[in-house]
Amino acid sequence: MRRAASCRILAQLVKANSSNLNEKVRGLVDHVRALEKELQQLRDQQAAQESASLSSNAIDIKGVKLLVSELNNVEPKMLRTMVDDLKNQLGSAIIVLATVTEGKVSLIAGVTKDLTDRVKAGELIAGLAQQVGGKGGGRPDMAQAGGNDAGALKGALAGVEDWVSSRL
């Protein structure tokens, strides 16, 4: 009884009848997957465009490009893609990107391979994470962190230049 009632309700929701319910649901699932794929492609394009515009903000410290930026309206997952793009664009570089989503701080640091003997992304991100009430870690060339003190983010990012300068 319950199963039949559930099927009727489901059929009404997807505007189908019991004979084509499976087909209709399968079509909707395929459509959702296609939309999710398209959305991801659009997000990737947005990240590439943001990265291109950000690269001009990099400063030079002892022959190394440093880019530190807080981004608005960027999903935390996009930060990694953006760091990869920026590392390719800038050459020898150290990149720190941050965003705040629903009060949570997301940070990512990227260091090009030629610099990891002097500057480690994991060490950089650990210091930043501590300042924003969180934890983080990663590899010498890429590290991520999260925190819950969004008010401390600007101050944390402001100290990156001195931290990097002391290691170059």
N, CA and C atoms as an extended XYZ file, in Angstrom:
504
Properties=species:S:1:pos:R:3:atomname:S:1:resname:S:1:resid:I:1 pbc="F F F"
N         0.810       -1.202        0.000 N   MET     1
C         0.000        0.000        0.000 CA  MET     1
C         0.855        1.269        0.000 C   MET     1
N         1.820        1.312        0.918 N   ARG     2
C         2.659        2.501        1.010 CA  ARG     2
C         3.443        2.716       -0.273 C   ARG     2
N         3.924        1.613       -0.833 N   ARG     3
C         4.727        1.725       -2.049 CA  ARG     3
C         3.895        2.295       -3.200 C   ARG     3
N         2.680        1.833       -3.330 N   ALA     4
C         1.803        2.328       -4.391 CA  ALA     4
C         1.504        3.815       -4.184 C   ALA     4
N         1.273        4.199       -2.940 N   ALA     5
C         1.003        5.610       -2.644 CA  ALA     5
C         2.239        6.462       -2.948 C   ALA     5
N         3.405        5.957       -2.584 N   SER     6
C         4.651        6.681       -2.870 CA  SER     6
C         4.851        6.838       -4.366 C   SER     6
N         4.559        5.789       -5.120 N   CYS     7
C         4.694        5.854       -6.579 CA  CYS     7
C         3.729        6.872       -7.177 C   CYS     7
N         2.504        6.918       -6.663 N   ARG     8
C         1.530        7.887       -7.160 CA  ARG     8
C         1.997        9.316       -6.878 C   ARG     8
N         2.486        9.546       -5.666 N   ILE     9
C         2.969       10.883       -5.304 CA  ILE     9
C         4.154       11.268       -6.181 C   ILE     9
N         5.076       10.341       -6.361 N   LEU    10
C         6.246       10.594       -7.204 CA  LEU    10
C         5.821       10.885       -8.642 C   LEU    10
N         4.882       10.117       -9.149 N   ALA    11
C         4.396       10.324      -10.515 CA  ALA    11
C         3.776       11.717      -10.663 C   ALA    11
N         3.031       12.147       -9.659 N   GLN    12
C         2.446       13.485       -9.706 CA  GLN    12
C         3.534       14.561       -9.688 C   GLN    12
N         4.550       14.359       -8.854 N   LEU    13
C         5.633       15.343       -8.752 CA  LEU    13
C         6.368       15.538      -10.069 C   LEU    13
N         6.585       14.450      -10.793 N   VAL    14
C         7.352       14.538      -12.042 CA  VAL    14
C         6.444       14.575      -13.267 C   VAL    14
N         5.151       14.710      -13.005 N   LYS    15
C         4.158       14.797      -14.085 CA  LYS    15
C         4.260       13.610      -15.042 C   LYS    15
N         4.145       12.438      -14.459 N   ALA    16
C         4.209       11.197      -15.240 CA  ALA    16
C         3.084       10.288      -14.774 C   ALA    16
N         2.895        9.186      -15.497 N   ASN    17
C         1.966        8.167      -15.020 CA  ASN    17
C         2.784        6.930      -14.651 C   ASN    17
N         2.145        5.961      -14.053 N   SER    18
C         2.880        4.801      -13.539 CA  SER    18
C         3.609        4.026      -14.634 C   SER    18
N         3.134        4.090      -15.855 N   SER    19
C         3.781        3.323      -16.927 CA  SER    19
C         5.089        3.956      -17.406 C   SER    19
N         5.224        5.258      -17.282 N   ASN    20
C         6.470        5.889      -17.748 CA  ASN    20
C         7.238        6.591      -16.621 C   ASN    20
N         6.944        6.226      -15.383 N   LEU    21
C         7.585        6.862      -14.233 CA  LEU    21
C         9.100        6.648      -14.232 C   LEU    21
N         9.540        5.412      -14.437 N   ASN    22
C        10.986        5.131      -14.450 CA  ASN    22
C        11.692        5.951      -15.521 C   ASN    22
N        11.105        5.974      -16.696 N   GLU    23
C        11.686        6.710      -17.825 CA  GLU    23
C        11.767        8.207      -17.513 C   GLU    23
N        10.709        8.735      -16.931 N   LYS    24
C        10.661       10.161      -16.604 CA  LYS    24
C        11.715       10.521      -15.550 C   LYS    24
N        11.827        9.710      -14.503 N   VAL    25
C        12.811        9.966      -13.447 CA  VAL    25
C        14.225        9.850      -14.007 C   VAL    25
N        14.479        8.851      -14.828 N   ARG    26
C        15.798        8.675      -15.441 CA  ARG    26
C        16.151        9.907      -16.290 C   ARG    26
N        15.175       10.409      -17.038 N   GLY    27
C        15.398       11.606      -17.849 CA  GLY    27
C        15.720       12.821      -16.992 C   GLY    27
N        15.014       12.972      -15.875 N   LEU    28
C        15.280       14.093      -14.972 CA  LEU    28
C        16.670       13.990      -14.341 C   LEU    28
N        17.062       12.787      -13.955 N   VAL    29
C        18.396       12.585      -13.380 CA  VAL    29
C        19.469       12.931      -14.407 C   VAL    29
N        19.293       12.490      -15.642 N   ASP    30
C        20.252       12.811      -16.710 CA  ASP    30
C        20.325       14.318      -16.941 C   ASP    30
N        19.169       14.960      -16.900 N   HIS    31
C        19.118       16.411      -17.099 CA  HIS    31
C        19.864       17.142      -15.973 C   HIS    31
N        19.654       16.709      -14.741 N   VAL    32
C        20.344       17.319      -13.600 CA  VAL    32
C        21.854       17.139      -13.744 C   VAL    32
N        22.295       15.961      -14.140 N   ARG    33
C        23.734       15.716      -14.337 CA  ARG    33
C        24.306       16.638      -15.410 C   ARG    33
N        23.582       16.804      -16.494 N   ALA    34
C        24.044       17.683      -17.573 CA  ALA    34
C        24.142       19.128      -17.084 C   ALA    34
N        23.153       19.563      -16.309 N   LEU    35
C        23.181       20.925      -15.766 CA  LEU    35
C        24.337       21.113      -14.782 C   LEU    35
N        24.601       20.095      -13.955 N   GLU    36
C        25.720       20.177      -13.016 CA  GLU    36
C        27.046       20.276      -13.758 C   GLU    36
N        27.177       19.525      -14.844 N   LYS    37
C        28.402       19.565      -15.646 CA  LYS    37
C        28.574       20.951      -16.278 C   LYS    37
N        27.492       21.492      -16.808 N   GLU    38
C        27.537       22.821      -17.417 CA  GLU    38
C        27.884       23.884      -16.374 C   GLU    38
N        27.305       23.764      -15.190 N   LEU    39
C        27.596       24.708      -14.112 CA  LEU    39
C        29.076       24.651      -13.728 C   LEU    39
N        29.643       23.455      -13.652 N   GLN    40
C        31.062       23.321      -13.320 CA  GLN    40
C        31.938       23.960      -14.391 C   GLN    40
N        31.562       23.791      -15.647 N   GLN    41
C        32.322       24.413      -16.733 CA  GLN    41
C        32.273       25.939      -16.625 C   GLN    41
N        31.115       26.472      -16.295 N   LEU    42
C        30.980       27.924      -16.122 CA  LEU    42
C        31.801       28.419      -14.935 C   LEU    42
N        31.820       27.642      -13.858 N   ARG    43
C        32.630       28.016      -12.696 CA  ARG    43
C        34.118       28.000      -13.045 C   ARG    43
N        34.542       27.009      -13.814 N   ASP    44
C        35.942       26.940      -14.240 CA  ASP    44
C        36.308       28.149      -15.098 C   ASP    44
N        35.401       28.536      -15.991 N   GLN    45
C        35.640       29.722      -16.824 CA  GLN    45
C        35.733       30.975      -15.962 C   GLN    45
N        34.847       31.080      -14.981 N   GLN    46
C        34.866       32.229      -14.083 CA  GLN    46
C        36.191       32.280      -13.324 C   GLN    46
N        36.657       31.138      -12.850 N   ALA    47
C        37.924       31.091      -12.115 CA  ALA    47
C        39.077       31.522      -13.005 C   ALA    47
N        39.073       31.084      -14.252 N   ALA    48
C        40.139       31.460      -15.186 CA  ALA    48
C        40.126       32.970      -15.435 C   ALA    48
N        38.935       33.541      -15.588 N   GLN    49
C        38.829       34.987      -15.807 CA  GLN    49
C        39.287       35.767      -14.576 C   GLN    49
N        38.879       35.302      -13.390 N   GLU    50
C        39.299       35.961      -12.145 CA  GLU    50
C        40.817       35.896      -12.009 C   GLU    50
N        41.395       34.733      -12.323 N   SER    51
C        42.844       34.551      -12.215 CA  SER    51
C        43.579       35.507      -13.135 C   SER    51
N        43.076       35.650      -14.353 N   ALA    52
C        43.722       36.543      -15.319 CA  ALA    52
C        43.728       37.981      -14.814 C   ALA    52
N        42.629       38.414      -14.218 N   SER    53
C        42.577       39.796      -13.733 CA  SER    53
C        43.399       39.974      -12.453 C   SER    53
N        43.524       38.927      -11.654 N   LEU    54
C        44.286       39.023      -10.411 CA  LEU    54
C        45.787       39.097      -10.636 C   LEU    54
N        46.276       38.461      -11.670 N   SER    55
C        47.725       38.355      -11.865 CA  SER    55
C        48.404       39.724      -11.932 C   SER    55
N        47.686       40.737      -12.383 N   SER    56
C        48.274       42.081      -12.471 CA  SER    56
C        48.485       42.711      -11.093 C   SER    56
N        47.888       42.139      -10.056 N   ASN    57
C        48.039       42.670       -8.697 CA  ASN    57
C        49.262       42.120       -7.968 C   ASN    57
N        49.993       41.214       -8.594 N   ALA    58
C        51.164       40.617       -7.946 CA  ALA    58
C        52.264       41.663       -7.776 C   ALA    58
N        52.955       41.581       -6.644 N   ILE    59
C        54.093       42.472       -6.407 CA  ILE    59
C        55.382       41.654       -6.512 C   ILE    59
N        56.489       42.342       -6.713 N   ASP    60
C        57.777       41.669       -6.854 CA  ASP    60
C        58.585       41.824       -5.571 C   ASP    60
N        59.016       40.701       -5.022 N   ILE    61
C        59.882       40.707       -3.846 CA  ILE    61
C        61.109       39.870       -4.183 C   ILE    61
N        62.231       40.525       -4.354 N   LYS    62
C        63.498       39.842       -4.637 CA  LYS    62
C        63.381       38.894       -5.828 C   LYS    62
N        62.696       39.345       -6.866 N   GLY    63
C        62.555       38.552       -8.081 CA  GLY    63
C        61.463       37.503       -8.046 C   GLY    63
N        60.683       37.493       -6.988 N   VAL    64
C        59.587       36.528       -6.836 CA  VAL    64
C        58.270       37.295       -6.825 C   VAL    64
N        57.300       36.803       -7.558 N   LYS    65
C        55.978       37.426       -7.571 CA  LYS    65
C        55.198       36.963       -6.341 C   LYS    65
N        54.586       37.906       -5.654 N   LEU    66
C        53.730       37.600       -4.510 CA  LEU    66
C        52.351       38.170       -4.785 C   LEU    66
N        51.357       37.315       -4.670 N   LEU    67
C        49.974       37.741       -4.846 CA  LEU    67
C        49.181       37.297       -3.627 C   LEU    67
N        48.598       38.256       -2.933 N   VAL    68
C        47.763       37.991       -1.767 CA  VAL    68
C        46.437       38.687       -2.022 C   VAL    68
N        45.336       37.928       -1.969 N   SER    69
C        44.053       38.540       -2.291 CA  SER    69
C        42.905       37.864       -1.554 C   SER    69
N        41.983       38.694       -1.075 N   GLU    70
C        40.719       38.196       -0.536 CA  GLU    70
C        39.682       38.368       -1.631 C   GLU    70
N        39.002       37.301       -1.951 N   LEU    71
C        38.040       37.309       -3.050 CA  LEU    71
C        36.621       37.217       -2.516 C   LEU    71
N        35.726       37.941       -3.152 N   ASN    72
C        34.309       37.890       -2.792 CA  ASN    72
C        33.561       37.030       -3.797 C   ASN    72
N        32.521       36.384       -3.334 N   ASN    73
C        31.643       35.587       -4.195 CA  ASN    73
C        32.386       34.496       -4.961 C   ASN    73
N        33.380       33.895       -4.330 N   VAL    74
C        34.105       32.788       -4.941 CA  VAL    74
C        33.953       31.585       -4.023 C   VAL    74
N        33.545       30.471       -4.603 N   GLU    75
C        33.404       29.257       -3.813 CA  GLU    75
C        34.772       28.761       -3.383 C   GLU    75
N        34.884       28.259       -2.165 N   PRO    76
C        36.175       27.754       -1.699 CA  PRO    76
C        36.810       26.726       -2.638 C   PRO    76
N        35.991       25.896       -3.276 N   LYS    77
C        36.532       24.886       -4.192 CA  LYS    77
C        37.243       25.519       -5.386 C   LYS    77
N        36.861       26.723       -5.747 N   MET    78
C        37.447       27.387       -6.912 CA  MET    78
C        38.852       27.922       -6.624 C   MET    78
N        39.172       28.127       -5.366 N   LEU    79
C        40.465       28.710       -5.024 CA  LEU    79
C        41.627       27.867       -5.541 C   LEU    79
N        41.508       26.562       -5.440 N   ARG    80
C        42.585       25.671       -5.894 CA  ARG    80
C        42.832       25.840       -7.395 C   ARG    80
N        41.766       25.867       -8.169 N   THR    81
C        41.883       26.058       -9.616 CA  THR    81
C        42.540       27.399       -9.917 C   THR    81
N        42.144       28.417       -9.173 N   MET    82
C        42.696       29.748       -9.397 CA  MET    82
C        44.189       29.794       -9.067 C   MET    82
N        44.587       29.141       -7.980 N   VAL    83
C        46.010       29.123       -7.625 CA  VAL    83
C        46.816       28.425       -8.715 C   VAL    83
N        46.308       27.312       -9.219 N   ASP    84
C        47.011       26.611      -10.307 CA  ASP    84
C        47.155       27.514      -11.530 C   ASP    84
N        46.079       28.196      -11.899 N   ASP    85
C        46.124       29.118      -13.043 CA  ASP    85
C        47.147       30.230      -12.806 C   ASP    85
N        47.124       30.800      -11.615 N   LEU    86
C        48.024       31.913      -11.304 CA  LEU    86
C        49.485       31.473      -11.272 C   LEU    86
N        49.752       30.282      -10.773 N   LYS    87
C        51.132       29.779      -10.772 CA  LYS    87
C        51.646       29.674      -12.208 C   LYS    87
N        50.795       29.223      -13.105 N   ASN    88
C        51.180       29.125      -14.516 CA  ASN    88
C        51.405       30.506      -15.134 C   ASN    88
N        50.579       31.468      -14.774 N   GLN    89
C        50.679       32.815      -15.346 CA  GLN    89
C        51.873       33.599      -14.817 C   GLN    89
N        52.170       33.437      -13.530 N   LEU    90
C        53.155       34.304      -12.887 CA  LEU    90
C        54.584       33.769      -12.916 C   LEU    90
N        54.758       32.500      -13.169 N   GLY    91
C        56.114       31.946      -13.148 CA  GLY    91
C        56.543       31.663      -11.724 C   GLY    91
N        57.660       32.237      -11.293 N   SER    92
C        58.179       32.040       -9.945 CA  SER    92
C        57.327       32.873       -8.984 C   SER    92
N        56.465       32.199       -8.205 N   ALA    93
C        55.463       32.956       -7.457 CA  ALA    93
C        55.023       32.273       -6.172 C   ALA    93
N        54.506       33.114       -5.280 N   ILE    94
C        53.848       32.678       -4.053 CA  ILE    94
C        52.475       33.340       -4.074 C   ILE    94
N        51.446       32.528       -3.912 N   ILE    95
C        50.075       33.025       -4.039 CA  ILE    95
C        49.286       32.638       -2.796 C   ILE    95
N        48.561       33.590       -2.244 N   VAL    96
C        47.656       33.326       -1.128 CA  VAL    96
C        46.303       33.917       -1.501 C   VAL    96
N        45.287       33.058       -1.538 N   LEU    97
C        43.924       33.503       -1.830 CA  LEU    97
C        43.028       33.125       -0.658 C   LEU    97
N        42.043       33.966       -0.402 N   ALA    98
C        41.112       33.718        0.694 CA  ALA    98
C        39.717       34.140        0.283 C   ALA    98
N        38.748       33.493        0.888 N   THR    99
C        37.356       33.882        0.700 CA  THR    99
C        36.602       33.573        1.986 C   THR    99
N        35.514       34.285        2.211 N   VAL   100
C        34.660       34.038        3.365 CA  VAL   100
C        33.288       33.658        2.843 C   VAL   100
N        32.814       32.505        3.264 N   THR   101
C        31.504       32.009        2.864 CA  THR   101
C        30.740       31.624        4.123 C   THR   101
N        29.604       32.252        4.327 N   GLU   102
C        28.755       31.980        5.486 CA  GLU   102
C        29.548       32.053        6.791 C   GLU   102
N        30.404       33.065        6.900 N   GLY   103
C        31.178       33.276        8.111 CA  GLY   103
C        32.414       32.413        8.269 C   GLY   103
N        32.636       31.495        7.362 N   LYS   104
C        33.797       30.598        7.418 CA  LYS   104
C        34.875       31.089        6.460 C   LYS   104
N        36.100       31.127        6.954 N   VAL   105
C        37.244       31.553        6.155 CA  VAL   105
C        37.833       30.340        5.445 C   VAL   105
N        38.109       30.483        4.163 N   SER   106
C        38.835       29.465        3.397 CA  SER   106
C        40.086       30.122        2.836 C   SER   106
N        41.216       29.473        3.040 N   LEU   107
C        42.508       29.991        2.587 CA  LEU   107
C        43.216       28.938        1.761 C   LEU   107
N        43.992       29.388        0.800 N   ILE   108
C        44.845       28.479        0.046 CA  ILE   108
C        46.140       29.214       -0.282 C   ILE   108
N        47.227       28.484       -0.191 N   ALA   109
C        48.534       29.040       -0.547 CA  ALA   109
C        49.162       28.138       -1.588 C   ALA   109
N        49.751       28.759       -2.590 N   GLY   110
C        50.467       28.026       -3.624 CA  GLY   110
C        51.862       28.603       -3.779 C   GLY   110
N        52.845       27.723       -3.901 N   VAL   111
C        54.236       28.124       -4.083 CA  VAL   111
C        54.769       27.347       -5.277 C   VAL   111
N        55.362       28.039       -6.234 N   THR   112
C        55.907       27.328       -7.392 CA  THR   112
C        57.078       26.454       -6.938 C   THR   112
N        57.276       25.359       -7.653 N   LYS   113
C        58.256       24.334       -7.255 CA  LYS   113
C        59.659       24.903       -7.052 C   LYS   113
N        60.031       25.916       -7.832 N   ASP   114
C        61.384       26.468       -7.721 CA  ASP   114
C        61.629       27.196       -6.399 C   ASP   114
N        60.572       27.463       -5.642 N   LEU   115
C        60.712       28.210       -4.389 CA  LEU   115
C        60.486       27.371       -3.135 C   LEU   115
N        60.069       26.123       -3.290 N   THR   116
C        59.684       25.330       -2.121 CA  THR   116
C        60.853       25.002       -1.193 C   THR   116
N        62.088       25.199       -1.651 N   ASP   117
C        63.219       24.993       -0.741 CA  ASP   117
C        63.330       26.141        0.269 C   ASP   117
N        62.753       27.310       -0.064 N   ARG   118
C        62.816       28.476        0.825 CA  ARG   118
C        61.481       28.798        1.480 C   ARG   118
N        60.405       28.616        0.746 N   VAL   119
C        59.064       28.939        1.247 CA  VAL   119
C        58.177       27.718        1.060 C   VAL   119
N        57.577       27.276        2.151 N   LYS   120
C        56.699       26.107        2.100 CA  LYS   120
C        55.254       26.557        2.320 C   LYS   120
N        54.400       26.170        1.393 N   ALA   121
C        52.987       26.563        1.478 CA  ALA   121
C        52.361       26.089        2.782 C   ALA   121
N        52.725       24.895        3.230 N   GLY   122
C        52.161       24.359        4.471 CA  GLY   122
C        52.481       25.217        5.683 C   GLY   122
N        53.726       25.711        5.752 N   GLU   123
C        54.116       26.581        6.870 CA  GLU   123
C        53.385       27.919        6.798 C   GLU   123
N        53.297       28.457        5.605 N   LEU   124
C        52.609       29.733        5.402 CA  LEU   124
C        51.142       29.619        5.794 C   LEU   124
N        50.492       28.576        5.322 N   ILE   125
C        49.054       28.432        5.576 CA  ILE   125
C        48.783       28.122        7.042 C   ILE   125
N        49.686       27.397        7.694 N   ALA   126
C        49.494       27.081        9.112 CA  ALA   126
C        49.481       28.357        9.950 C   ALA   126
N        50.388       29.286        9.638 N   GLY   127
C        50.414       30.555       10.361 CA  GLY   127
C        49.165       31.384       10.128 C   GLY   127
N        48.709       31.402        8.892 N   LEU   128
C        47.486       32.144        8.570 CA  LEU   128
C        46.273       31.514        9.250 C   LEU   128
N        46.198       30.194        9.208 N   ALA   129
C        45.061       29.487        9.799 CA  ALA   129
C        44.955       29.780       11.289 C   ALA   129
N        46.087       29.791       11.958 N   GLN   130
C        46.096       30.067       13.388 CA  GLN   130
C        45.514       31.456       13.674 C   GLN   130
N        45.825       32.416       12.820 N   GLN   131
C        45.346       33.788       13.023 CA  GLN   131
C        43.845       33.930       12.805 C   GLN   131
N        43.258       33.053       11.994 N   VAL   132
C        41.815       33.136       11.728 CA  VAL   132
C        41.039       32.053       12.478 C   VAL   132
N        41.652       31.492       13.500 N   GLY   133
C        40.968       30.528       14.351 CA  GLY   133
C        40.713       29.191       13.698 C   GLY   133
N        41.673       28.720       12.935 N   GLY   134
C        41.475       27.440       12.265 CA  GLY   134
C        42.729       26.614       12.195 C   GLY   134
N        42.676       25.635       11.320 N   LYS   135
C        43.797       24.731       11.094 CA  LYS   135
C        43.961       24.533        9.604 C   LYS   135
N        45.169       24.131        9.242 N   GLY   136
C        45.405       23.854        7.838 CA  GLY   136
C        46.715       23.138        7.642 C   GLY   136
N        46.933       22.754        6.414 N   GLY   137
C        48.171       22.067        6.076 CA  GLY   137
C        48.156       21.661        4.628 C   GLY   137
N        49.205       20.987        4.240 N   GLY   138
C        49.291       20.532        2.861 CA  GLY   138
C        50.717       20.230        2.475 C   GLY   138
N        50.992       20.331        1.207 N   ARG   139
C        52.313       20.040        0.655 CA  ARG   139
C        53.142       21.326        0.595 C   ARG   139
N        54.436       21.201        0.304 N   PRO   140
C        55.268       22.401        0.177 CA  PRO   140
C        54.801       23.353       -0.932 C   PRO   140
N        54.137       22.818       -1.968 N   ASP   141
C        53.721       23.670       -3.085 CA  ASP   141
C        52.251       24.078       -3.052 C   ASP   141
N        51.440       23.454       -2.180 N   MET   142
C        50.008       23.784       -2.126 CA  MET   142
C        49.465       23.384       -0.759 C   MET   142
N        48.779       24.313       -0.107 N   ALA   143
C        48.198       24.019        1.201 CA  ALA   143
C        46.894       24.788        1.363 C   ALA   143
N        45.997       24.211        2.171 N   GLN   144
C        44.689       24.817        2.391 CA  GLN   144
C        44.399       24.898        3.877 C   GLN   144
N        43.515       25.814        4.236 N   ALA   145
C        43.113       25.961        5.630 CA  ALA   145
C        41.715       26.547        5.699 C   ALA   145
N        41.129       26.377        6.862 N   GLY   146
C        39.836       26.975        7.135 CA  GLY   146
C        39.873       27.584        8.521 C   GLY   146
N        38.993       28.511        8.756 N   GLY   147
C        38.914       29.140       10.066 CA  GLY   147
C        37.548       29.752       10.273 C   GLY   147
N        37.305       30.219       11.485 N   ASN   148
C        35.982       30.777       11.770 CA  ASN   148
C        36.023       32.232       12.237 C   ASN   148
N        37.191       32.871       12.191 N   ASP   149
C        37.300       34.273       12.601 CA  ASP   149
C        37.509       35.159       11.370 C   ASP   149
N        36.413       35.433       10.671 N   ALA   150
C        36.492       36.228        9.439 CA  ALA   150
C        37.006       37.637        9.710 C   ALA   150
N        36.776       38.165       10.891 N   GLY   151
C        37.235       39.499       11.236 CA  GLY   151
C        38.753       39.623       11.293 C   GLY   151
N        39.442       38.514       11.491 N   ALA   152
C        40.908       38.528       11.586 CA  ALA   152
C        41.581       38.314       10.237 C   ALA   152
N        40.801       38.073        9.195 N   LEU   153
C        41.380       37.721        7.896 CA  LEU   153
C        42.239       38.839        7.312 C   LEU   153
N        41.732       40.055        7.293 N   LYS   154
C        42.502       41.161        6.691 CA  LYS   154
C        43.861       41.323        7.362 C   LYS   154
N        43.894       41.265        8.677 N   GLY   155
C        45.149       41.376        9.409 CA  GLY   155
C        46.099       40.234        9.095 C   GLY   155
N        45.552       39.035        8.992 N   ALA   156
C        46.379       37.868        8.669 CA  ALA   156
C        47.006       38.021        7.290 C   ALA   156
N        46.199       38.427        6.319 N   LEU   157
C        46.709       38.594        4.954 CA  LEU   157
C        47.731       39.728        4.877 C   LEU   157
N        47.547       40.761        5.686 N   ALA   158
C        48.471       41.898        5.675 CA  ALA   158
C        49.878       41.490        6.106 C   ALA   158
N        50.001       40.444        6.905 N   GLY   159
C        51.307       40.006        7.380 CA  GLY   159
C        52.049       39.078        6.437 C   GLY   159
N        51.412       38.661        5.356 N   VAL   160
C        52.032       37.695        4.444 CA  VAL   160
C        53.288       38.265        3.791 C   VAL   160
N        53.246       39.506        3.366 N   GLU   161
C        54.398       40.089        2.668 CA  GLU   161
C        55.656       40.051        3.542 C   GLU   161
N        55.533       40.446        4.802 N   ASP   162
C        56.693       40.409        5.700 CA  ASP   162
C        57.171       38.979        5.925 C   ASP   162
N        56.237       38.056        6.097 N   TRP   163
C        56.591       36.653        6.317 CA  TRP   163
C        57.380       36.119        5.128 C   TRP   163
N        56.885       36.398        3.930 N   VAL   164
C        57.556       35.923        2.716 CA  VAL   164
C        58.921       36.591        2.565 C   VAL   164
N        58.981       37.894        2.763 N   SER   165
C        60.248       38.629        2.631 CA  SER   165
C        61.328       38.055        3.540 C   SER   165
N        60.944       37.648        4.733 N   SER   166
C        61.927       37.127        5.687 CA  SER   166
C        62.488       35.767        5.268 C   SER   166
N        61.834       35.107        4.317 N   ARG   167
C        62.279       33.783        3.890 CA  ARG   167
C        62.953       33.774        2.524 C   ARG   167
N        62.902       34.883        1.836 N   LEU   168
C        63.528       34.940        0.507 CA  LEU   168
C        64.942       35.510        0.577 C   LEU   168
